[in-house]
Amino acid sequence: MGSVSRLVLLAEGMPAQQVCLFFQGDQQVPGPSNDTGQPFGDGLRCVETNVIKIEVVTTDAAGRAATTVDVAATGQVQVGDRKHYQARYRDPGGLCMNGFNLTNGLELLWDPSD
């Protein structure tokens, strides 16, 4: 797929040295009042339908995590696909004490012209 294989998903602001799962889905989760997302853990789940695990990594000392795999290949992406991405991470000290949280969601159109 040429240039699209260079995509790196990066998440920041998470607790240090915790497990983080990057995942992909085909649709956004609709929420109440035209918002996006449904309560899940200490956050909002924003990704649904044909969910695929992209990679499990551990956050660094600064609470960052990034993918190292070919996201397009792992997610079985085709040119022109619109995909949604999010990360779920362990958060033992979260406000609601559920033990995990989620990042904001990201929508991406896989366009070969870039």
N, C-alpha and C positions, 0 to 999 in steps of 0.2 A: 504494500500500500504506500510505499514511498515515504513522504514526509509525515504522515499521520502516525507512524510507529514511534515517533519521538515524543509523543504526548506523555507527560508526567502528571499524575494527580498528586497534589500537595495539600496537606491539612496541617493547620497550626492552632495553637491555643489549647491543646489537650494536656492532660497530666503526663508527666515524664515517665518513661519506662513502662508503658501500658500497651496492651495488645490493641491493634487498630485494624479493622477490616474495611477495605475499599470494595464497593459493589456498584453494579450497573443495572438499570432497568429500562423498560420501554416507555413508561409513563410516569407523570407526577402523581402523587397521592392528593386527591382533592381534600380540602379542609373545610371547616365551617366558615360561613360568610365569605365565600370566594377566596379564602386564603388557601395556601398550599400546606399540606402536612397534617398528620394525625399524631396525637400524643403517643410516645413510645419511649420507655425508659425515662431519662431526664430531658428528653428533647422531642423533636418532631420527625417522624418518618416521612420523607418526601419522595421516595422512589418505590415503584411497584411494577408488576407485570413482567414476567420472564426475567426475574432477578438472577444475576450471575455474579458469583464471587470473583473479583479481579485479583486481589492479593491480600494476604494477612502479613502485617509488619509490626514492629515494635516502635513506639514513639521514642525519640531521642531525649537527651537531658533537657532540651528546651521545649519539649512537648510537640515536636514536629514529626510528621511521617510523610513519606513519598513512595509512590510505586516505582518498582524497578523492572517490571515485566512489560512486554509489548501489550498495551491496553487494547488496541484494536484487535490483535490476534486472540488474546484471552477472552475478550468480550464478543468475539465472532461478528465484528462490525463490518458492514458493507458501506460503500460510498453512498452518500445521501441519507443514511440513517440518522435519526434524531434519538439520542440516548440521554439518560439521566444518571448522575453519579452522586454518591454520598459515602461517607465513612462512619462506621460505628466503632466506638472505642470504650474500653473499660474506664470507669470514672468512680472509684471507690468513695470519693468525698463529695459526690454530686449533691446538689441542693435537695433533691427529692429522695435521695438515698436508694435509688434503684440499682446502682452499681454500673450503669452504662449510660452513654449519651451518644448523640449524633451530630455531625457537622451540618452546615447548611448544604442544601442540594445544589447541583450544577446541571444545567441543560446544555448539551453540545450537539451541533449539527456537523456531521462528518462530511466535510466539503473538500474534494481533491484539488481545488484551485489554489489552496494556500501553500 
